[in-house]
Amino acid sequence: LRVDSKEQAPVRVDARRGGGGGGGPREADKEPPARLLSPEQTGGLEPEEAEDLVQVHDRLIGTILAEEEALVNTHRGHMDLMVQLMREQKGHLDQVDRPGSSVEAYVAGLEGCLERELQNVARLQQQLQSFKKNLQLEEQLSQQFQAHALINNNGL
């Protein structure tokens, strides 16, 4: 882990490669790599705190990416269902406009469509709220790390 002074964000260094590319073993590869830098280099956080924060952040990013994909897929499915339900509702309207049609069938059909719409919207809203919550948490973690880095860089 190192902190890039320009971004004030943690950056992982692959200790197996000594933090750089290139071929063949290097001197840095022969020694056990230091997992973390000093508190001064990690924005004022103790090494264990910085590592914990980075691990939590990494897991959260994985969750956010998975939730984003699921949310987009759910939204696409929602849109497809809404188109289908609109067609069904149009059919119910066309049917009820015919002489001698059953108003009860119209009411039952409309009610079924509306219930499916509501259930689908509620599911999409639930996924959206979970996604938003995780985005906000990620922002807070990033700000927390940046605040520690700024305090340290300003000598406070």
N, C-alpha and C positions, 0 to 999 in steps of 0.2 A: 504494500500500500504506500502510495506517496501522494502528496498534495501538489497539484499543479498550481503554481502561484498565480497564473492568469485566471484560471477558472475557479479556484478555491473549492474544488470538489475532489473527493477521493478518487484515485486512479489505481487500479490494481497493476502490479508488476508481476509477470510470471517468473517466479523464483527459480523454476527449473531451467530457464534460459538466461538467468542472470539479468533479466530486465531488458535484454536487447536481442536482436536477431543474430544472424551470422551462423557460421557452421562451427563444428568442433567444440570440445570442452574448453572453457576458459577458467581462469583462476577463480572467478566469482562462483563458478559452478561447483568447485571442489569443497568449498566451505558450506556449512549449513546456513541457508539464507535467513536473514533477519525477517521476521514476519511483518513487523511494524517499525516505523521510524519513531523518533522521539516525540514527546508531546508538542514541542515547538514546531515540528514538521507536520504534525497532524492537526494543526489548528487549535492547539491548546487542550485537546482531549488527551486523556491518558491512553496509552496504546491499546489496552483492553477495551476501553470505551469506544475508541475509534473503530476497532475491528468489529465490535458488536453492532455499531451503527451501520457500518458498511454491509455486514451480513444481513441485517434486517432490511436495509435498502435494496440489496440484491434480490432477496426473496420477494419483496414487495414489487419490484420491477417485473419479475417473472409472473406474479399474480396479475398485475395490470395488463401485461401483454396477452395473457390467456383470456382475461375478462374482456378485453377490447375485441378480440376475435369472436368470442361468444356473443357479445352485445351486437356487433355488426351482423352476425348471422341471424340472431333473434330478430333484429330490426328488419332484415330482408324478408324473413318468414312472416313477420307482422304485416309488412306491406303486401305480400302475396295474399295473405288471408283477408286483408281488408278489401282487396280487389274482388276476391271470390265472394265475400259476404255482401258487397255492394251489388254484385250480379244477382245473388240470391234475393236480396231485398227488392231489386228491380222486378224480379220474377213475381214476388209476392204482391207488389203494387199492380203489376199488369193483371194478375189473377183477380185481385179484389175489384178492379175496375170493370170486370166482365159482369154482365147481368146474371143474376142468380148465383153469384159466387158466395162462398162461405166466409163471413167475417171472422168466425172463430178460427178457421184455418189461417187466415191472414194474421190475426193476433198471435197465434201460436208460432207461426213462422217468423214473424218480426221479433217476438220475444226471444226465440232461440238464437237468432242472429245477433241481437243486442247482447245477450249473455256471453256468447263466444267473443264478441268484440271486447267487452269489459274484462273478461278473464285474460285475454291476450294483452290488452293494454296494461293491466295490473302486473303481469309477468315481466313485460318490457320495462315498466317503471321500476320494479324491484331490482332488476339487473342494472339499470341505469344508476340507481341510487348507490348500489354497492360499488360500482365503478367510480362514481364521483367521490365517494368516501375514500377509496384507495388513492385516487389522484390527489386529494387534499392531504392525505397522510404522507404521500411521497413528497409533496411540496414542503410540508412541515419538517420532514427529515432533512431535506436538502437545505432548508433555511437554518435548521439547527446546526448542521455541520458548517455552513458558511458563516454563521454568527460566531462560532468558536474560532474559526480561522481569522475572521476580521478582528476579533478581540486580541488574539495572539499577535497578529501582524501590526496592530496599532500599539502594542505594548501595554495594554490594559490588563 
